[in-house]
Amino acid sequence: MWVCSTLWRVRTAARQWRRLLPASGCHGPAASSYSASAEPARVRALVYGHHGDPAKVVELKNLELAAVEGSDVHVKMLAAPINPSDINMIQGNYGLLPELPAVGGNEGVAQVVAVGSNVTGLKPGDWVIPANAGLGTWRTEAVFSEEALIQVPSDIPLQSAATLGVNPCTAYRMLMDFEQLQPGDSVIQNASNSGVGQAVIQIAAALGLRTINVVRDRPDIQKLSDRLKSLGAEHVITEEELRRPEMKNFFKDMPQPRLALNCVGGKSSTELLRQLARGGTMVTYGGMAKQPVIASVSLLIFKDLKLRGFWLSQWKKDHSPDQFKELILTLCDLIRRGQLTAPACSQVPLQDYQSALEASMKPFMSSKQILTM
């Protein structure tokens, strides 16, 4: 029942957000340009008509921009990242799937160009980000409803604004919502060089928490370790090191973690569980290994460990828009204080989307691909 309700909400929102007509003669509701010209304005967008390999199904198309009506906001997209959830959505392997054809992208930052007569909270020049996922940010311009947007301050770096609405929010909520952590407590996580992982490191450091950060071994492991430590990571270890018997001596100098954050699954998640303190919690928010979480019966019984899941879209459903706005402003304060920076990024022009999509799916890719418009 929940899945059906959620899909209905996403499809309704997608129709509301998309409001774009193919420029190649497809029929649909009449729409005029927001400008004085009789010709509809053209925008470029990355569109997919069916699910599959993103490199094969995503196409750059010209679309027509709908007219700006009473509660509408015309925006120019500035930058939009390619996240794992974007890839999963295109592949058809995600909890929210917009109606097809759809514009790709769940996150990004845009600047307001014009507003409808009934819009009161936004004005031209404001920066905005999407309020919800599945709405399509990989395009040059769009007409959205005011309620689909959240204003963000324009005095933060562009890359930080473009990557604000998903990964840092996920990191902050997982650190705050599952265990009552105090300064000096420790947290262990895998996929530590991911967008969420980098945000966890920085937010945890700002909260006075100590982090144990697990990554896959790779040729440039020392370079990666140094970069994560520059963000505030206390320890960076490989998956192989986590499995060694010597790990039992690791916690002589620091407390066992009460919180583990799992984005991998499989053996990696099992090892995280082994390191948790009695009564601790492992929160799963991703499954990069595409393998199930396997929990030892003895760990569940004798250490009373808890297994939880987190999905930001569900958190938004369970909380008011004002609470999400408050979360965004909290993160913006951390950005202004220099305690939260954007993940390592590579800016790619929209027309070079193919290379960006391919790079985003390569193993050991530490640089997030950001499409610029």
N, C-alpha and C positions, 0 to 999 in steps of 0.2 A: 504494500500500500504506500509506504514511504517513497519507494523508488518511483512509482507511477506519479505521485504528487510532485516529487522533485523534478522529474523529466518534464512534466507539464509546466512547472514554473520556469525552467530553463528555456523551453521552447517558446513560451510566451514572451520572456525577456528577450530572446534572440530575435523574435519578430519585431519587437519594439526597438531594439538597438540597430538591427541591420538596416532597415528602411532604405535599402539601396536597390536599384533596378539595374539589370544588365544593360550595358550600353549598346548591345548588338540586337536590338529589335525584339527582345522578349516582352511578352505582354504582362501587364500587371496594373495596379492602381495608378492613376495619373498622378504625376508629381512634377511640380515646377521648381525652378531654381530659386534659391534664397536671394539671388542677385536680381538686378533690374533687367538683365538679359533674358531674351525669350528662350535661349538655348540652355538646357540643363547643364549644370556644372559636372565635369568629369573628374573622377578620382581613380586612383590605382589601388588595387587590393589583392591580397593573396587569398585565393578561393580554392576550396576543394569540394568536388561534387559527389564523391564517394570516399569511403574509408579505405586506407591502405598505406603503403610506403609513402611517407611525406614527400620524399624526393621525386616521386612519380605522380602523385595525385594533386599536389599543390600547384596552382597556376597563377601567374600575374595577369590580372584582367582589368579592363577599364569598366567602371560602373558609373551610374548617374547618381547624383546626390539629391535626396528628397528635399522638399521645401521645409523651411523652418516654420513650425506652427507655434501655438501659444506657449506650451510648456517645453519646447525643444531648445536644444543647444547645439550650435554648429561649432565643431572643434577641428583643429588641425593637429594630427598626431605628430609628436616630436620624436619619440623613440619607443620601441616595444621589444622586449626580450623574447627569446625562444626558451621556454621552460620544458622540463620533462613532461609536465601535464599537457602542454600544447601538443607534443608529439603523440602522447597516448590518446588524446582526443581525436586527432586526425586518423590514428590507427583504429579507432573504434574501441579502445580498451580503457575507458574512463567512466567514472560514475555519472558525469554530466555530458550529454551528447546533444549539441544543437541540431536543429533541423537542417538538412542539406538542400541546396548548396549553402555553405557557411564560409564566413571569413575567419581565418585562423587567428590565434593569439588571445590570451586571457589577461594580459597585463600590459601596462605601458603608461606613458604620460602624454597628455595633449594640452594644447592651449586653446582657450575659448576665442572664437572669432566673432560670433554673433549669438544673440539670445532672442527667444520669443517674448511676446508681450506679457506673458504670465510668469516669467522666470524672475525670481526675487533674490536667490542666493548666489548667483553667478553673474559675472560681467566680462566683457571682452578683455583679454589679457591674462585672465586667471589660469592657473595650472590645475588640471583635474586628472584623476585616475579612475578606473572602473570600480563600481561598487560591488560587482559580482563577476563570476567567471562565465566563460562560454559565450562571450558577446562579440568577439572579433576586433582585435586591435591592430592587426597587420594591414593597415591601409593608410593612405595619406590624409584623408579627411572623412568626417562622418557627421551625421545628425543623430544625436541621442536625446532621450528625455532627461530632464534635470535630475530626476530621482535615481538615474542610472550612474550618476557621477558623484565623486567626492572631491572637494577642493583640497589641494595641498599647497603649502607655501612655495613660492617660486624662488626663495633664497637658498634652497638646498641644491646640491649638484644634480645635473640632469640625469646621470646614470643612477643616482640614488633614488630619484623620483620614479624613474622608469621601472625599477626593480623593488619598489616599496611594498606593493599590495599583496604579495604572495609569500615569499620566503621569510622576510623578517617577521611578518605577522605570525607565521607558523612557528618560528623559533621562539618568539616571545611567549606565545600562549602555552607552548609545551613546557617551557621553563617555569611558568607561573601557575599552571592549572592542575598539576598532578601530584606534586609533592610540595610540602611547605619547607622550601629550602632556605637556609640561612647563610650569611657570608661565611666562607670557609668550607662549606659543603662542596662535594665534588659531583660532577656529571660525566658520564661516559657516552660517547656517540660513535657510530660508524658513518661512512660517507662524509667525513669531516671536511673535505674540500668542496663539497657541493654548495649551492647557494644557501640552503638552509644551514648547512654545517658551519659555513663562515659566519653567518648571522648568529648562530648559537654561541660560537666562540666569543664574539664581541659583546653580545648582550650579557652573557654569563660573566665576563670580566667586569662589565659595568656594574653588575649586581654583587660583585665580590665572590663569585663562585669559581671553583677550580675545575678545569676541564681535562679529560683524557680523550684524545682524539685519534680514532682508528682510521687508517687509510690503507688502500691496496699498495703493495710493493710495486715499485716502478724504477726505471733507470735514473730519474731525477728526484729521487725520494728526499735527498738532503735539501734541495732547492724548495720543494714543497713544504717540508718541515719548517724551514726557516721562514717561509712566507706565512704559514699558519701561526707560528709563534710571534711573528710581528703583529698579528691581529689580536694576540692575547692568549693563545693556546699555551697551557702549562706543559702538557706532555703530548707528543705525537708519536704513535707507534703503528706498526704495520699489522695486518691481519695475522701474519705468521708469528710475530712476536707475542700477540695476544694469546696464542694457543700454547705457548711454551710454559713448562712447569714453573719457571722462574717468576712468572707473573704473581705467584702467591707472596713473593717478597716485595712486590711493588707497593703494596698498601701499608708497609711499615712506616712510611713517611707521610702518608696522607690518608684521609678517611675513605673507606669503601663508598662508592657512589650509591646514592639512594634513587637516582634517576638515570635510566639508559634511554637513548633516543635511537631508534632503529629505522633506517631507510633502505636496508639491503635484504634482510631475510636470510633463510638458509643457515649455513654454519656460522656465519658472522653474527646473526642474532642470538644463536645458542651461546656463543662465547660471551656476548654482552651480558646475558642472563647470569652466567657463572660468576661474573665479577660484582654483581649487585649485593649490597648489604641486605641483611634480613629485613623483610617487609618492604623492600624496594619495588619500584615500578619500571617496567619497560614499555615505552610508548612507540608504537609502530606507525609511521606516516608515509612509508614508501616500500617498494619491493623490487629494487633494482636487479637483484639476482633472479627474480621470477621463480623463487623457491619458497616453500612454506616455512613459517616460523615453527621450529621444533623446540618444545620446552621439556626439560627433564622432569619426570614425575617427582623425583626426590627433591629437586629445587622448589617445586611448587608446594610440596608438603612440609619439608623441614625448614625452608627459608621463607615460606608464605609470600612468595613473590606475586606481583600483580602484572597482568598483561592488558594493556589498553591500546586503543587506536585513536588517531587524530586526523581529521580532515577539516581544513579551514572552511570549506563551503558549508559543512554541517554546523560549524561554530557560528557562522554568520546567520544561518537559519535559526539557531537557538538564541541569538542575541539581537538586540535592536540595531538599526543603522547608526544611532548615536553612539552606541558602544563600540562599533567598528571605527567610527570617526575618532573617538577618544584613543583607541589603540594606534591609529595612524599618527595622531598628534604626539603621542608618547614616543613613538619611533622617530618622528621628525626632531624632537628635542634631543634624542641621542645623536642624531646625525649632526645637528648644529654644534653639539659639544665635542664632536670629533670621536665619539665612542662607537659609531656605527657607520661604516663605509660600504659602498656597493661592492659586490664580488668582482673579481678580476673579469674584465669585459673586453670583447672585441666588437667594435662598431662596424656594421656592414650596411651599405646602401641597400634599399629595398629591392632594387633590380638585381642584386647579387644574392638573392634569397636562396638559390640552390646550394651555393657553397656554404652558406650559413646553416642551412638545414643539415647538410652532410657533416659539417664540423660538430654540430650539437649532438650528433649521435655516435661520435667516435669515442672509444674507450680512453680513459685517462685525460679527457679534455677538461682542463681546469678553468678555461676562459669561457664565460657565458657570452653567447652571440646576441648582440642587440641590433635590431633593424632600425636604421635611421631613415627618416622620410624627407 
